[in-house]
Amino acid sequence: MQLKKIFFINTLLASLLLLLSVTTGNAQTTSPLKDKKVLFVYGGWEGHEPELCRDIFVPWMESEGAEVYAYDNLACYTDATLMGKVDLVVQTFTQGNITGEQEQGLLTAIKRGAGLAGWHGGLGDSFRSNVEFQYMVGGQWVAHPGGVIDYDVKVTDQKDPVTKGLKNFHMKSEQYYMHVDPNVKVLATTLYTGNPDPWIKGAVIPVVWKKTYGKGRVFYSSLGHVAKDFNVPEALEIMKRGIRWASVSLYEPNEKWMSPVY
């Protein structure tokens, strides 16, 4: 009788463990992007290879179950129907000019709760005269001393899901020097050696951050000067995780992001 009882308990435990493993596996294979409506806007300065970057991220988002609307202009931001239904905006549009109507359409979508994600100059150097846009993003490019150089990225937040488990890594690209909102939640930084500008030796500038604008999640990475920069596994993984995080902006509570340094 005792042996039967032990056998029953062991069988029950084994069944529970199997059920748990299946449930966990399903949770891991279901992307937050599944069934999300994503607006992918690309263009601007060709040096940042917006088409090649489109070809990296649009097929990937579609493979994760997203419905992606890709536009090579800013006119889509004035389409109230489109902007009213998107869950996420991914923008890579450098040094452009945006009209007041277009900007308002984008700002309104993020304020209502749609997410925003982007990288390098496609989001961090888009519309230099539009300070409200910069206020939303949380930073603006101002320099890349030395042009394309070797530099390191330090992962400073090992608890956040976007950077959890990632180690510090090396880049050969533009090391963006940015003016950044001192309240954003910084996930990774870079240190300047002072070459070629000795007066910034020892300066530390954020590389990856997250914040909120209105009800919308905002994610930014300064990595990705050209498409091949995403051959660096950490650079690509950070961007993918950031896009996933921003995609559920309408469906999950806002995180505590305010991290003032003063």
N, C-alpha and C positions, 0 to 999 in steps of 0.2 A: 504493500500500500504506500509506504514511504517512497519507494523507488518510482512508482507511478506519479506521485505528487511532484517529485523532483523533475521527472521527465516533462510533465505538463508545464511547470514553471519555466523550464529551459526552453521549451517550444514556444511558449508565449513571449518570452524575452527575445528570442530569435526573430519572431514575426514582427515584433515592435521595432526592432533594429532595422529590419528590412524595409518596413514602411517608412521609417525615418529617413533612411538613405535614399529611397525613391523620391520622397517629398523634397529633400534637400537638393537632389539632382535636378528636379524639375524647376526649383526656385533658381538654381544657378544657370539653367539654360534659357530661362525666360528673361529677355532683355527689357530694361525699362523703356526702350524705344519702341517696343511692340505696339502697333496700332496708333502711334503718335503721328500727328501731322507736323511735318518739319518744312519750314521755308529756308531754302539754301540760296543766299544771295552772293554773287561773285562778280568781280570785275575790277575796275580801277586800274592802277599802275600794273603793267604787264610783267615787270621785273619780279613780282612776287608769285608769278605763275598761278593765277587763280583757276585757270582751266585744269591744270594738272592736279591741283589740290582738290578741285571738285571731283575729279576722277578717283581720288583716294577715298573721300569721305561719303559721297552720295551713294555709291554701291555698297559701302559698308553699312550705312544706316538702313538702306533698303534690305540688306541681308539680315538685319536685326528686327525687321518687321515694321519699319517706319514707312509712312507714305510721304514721299519727298517731292516738294515743288521747287524746281531749280529755275532761277531767273538771273540773267546776266545784266540786269539794270535795276535801278532803284524805284521805278514806277510802281512796282508791286506793293510798295509800302502805302500807296494811296488807295489800294483796293480794300475797302472796308470789310467786305465779305470774307476775303482771304485772311486779313489780319485779325478778324474776329474769331476765326476757327483754328488758327495755328497754335500748337502747343509749344513750339520752339522755333527760334530764329537762329540760324548759323550764318554769320556774315564774314566774307573775306573780300573786302572792297577798300583798296588803299588809295589815299589822296584824292578822293572824289569830292564833288560838290553835291550837296543834298538840298532840295528845296524845303521850304518851311512846311509844306503839306506832307511831303515824304517823311521828314523827320518826325512830325507830329504823329503820323500813322504808326511809325516804329515805337516811339516813346509810349504811346497809348497802349499798344499791345503788350509791352513789357510791364507797364504799370498795372494792367489788369491781371497779370499773373503768368503770361507766357515766359518761357526761359530765353536767355540769350547766351550764345557761346561764340568764341572766335579766337584768332591767334595773330600774333605778330602785327604787322601794319594793317592787316585786313580788318582789325577791330580797334587796335591801339594807335592807329594813325590814319583814320578814315577821313574825317571831316574837320580839318584844323580850325575852322572858324566857328564850329558849333559846340559851345561850352556845355550845353545841356546834355549833348551826346556824350561828351567826355565825363561829365558828372555821373552819367548812367554806367559807363564802362568802368570807371574807377581809376583811370590812368591815361596818360598820353605820351607817346614816343617823343623824345627831344634830341637823341644822339645815338650813334653806334660807333664809339671811338675805335679807330683802326680798321673799320669795315669788317670783312670776314676774317675772323681770328679764332684761335683755340681758346676755349674757356670752359669752366666747370659750373655745373648746376648743383646746388646743395638742396636736398629734400629736407625741409625744416619741420614738416608736420607728418609724423609717421602714424598718426591716429585717424586722420581724415581719410575716408574711403577713396578719394581721388589719388592719393599718394601713398596709401598704406602698402607696406611691403616693398616699395621701390627704394633703390639705393642711389646715392649721388652718382652723377654721370657726366660725361664729357661731350662738348659740342664743338664743331668747327663751323661757325656761322657768324651772323651779326649778333653781338652782345648788346641787347637793347638797354640803353640808359633811359629811364622813364620817370616822369613826374607822376607820383602815385598818391591816391587818397590814403592818408595814414591810418585809416580805420578799417581797411579791407582785411579779410582773413587770408594771410599769406601762407602758401603751401610750399614754395620753393624760392630760392634766392640765388644771386650770383655775386661774386666778389671781383672787383676791378683791380688790376695789377698796377695801374698807373702808366701803362704803355698803350698808346703814345701820349696820353694826357696825364702828366705826373701829379697834377693837383687833385685827381680823384682816386689816387692810390689808397686802397683800403675801403673804398665806398662799397656798400652793400645795397643792391637794388632788387626788389621783388621780380620774379620771373613768372610765377603762377599764383593766381588769387581767385577768390570767390567773394561775392557780395550780393546785396539785394537792391533792386530799384523798384519802388512801389511794392507790388506783390510778386515781382518776377525775380527768379534766380539769374545771376549773371556770372559767367565763368570766362576767365581770360588766361591765355598763356602767350608769352612773348616769343616762344620758339616757333620755327617754321618760316624762315626767310624764303626758302624755296622748297619745292616738293620733296627733294631728296633728304632734307633735314628730318623728315618723318621716317627715314630709314633707321634712325636712332630709336631703338625699341621703347625707351622710356619717354621720349618726346611724343611718340605716337600713342602710347598707352595713356599718358596723362591727358591728351586731347580727347581720346575716346571716352575715358572715364568722366571727364568734365562735361562732355556732350550728354552722356547718359544722365548725369546728375542734374543738369539744367532742364532736361526733357520732362521731368516729373514735377516741374515747378507748380503747375496747376493742381496737382493731385496729392502732394505731400506738404506738411507744415513747413514754414520757413525755418531755416536753421539759424542759430545764433552765430552771426558772422562778424559783428562789430568787435574789432580788436585794436583799439587806439594805442599808438606807441608813445603818446605824450602824457 
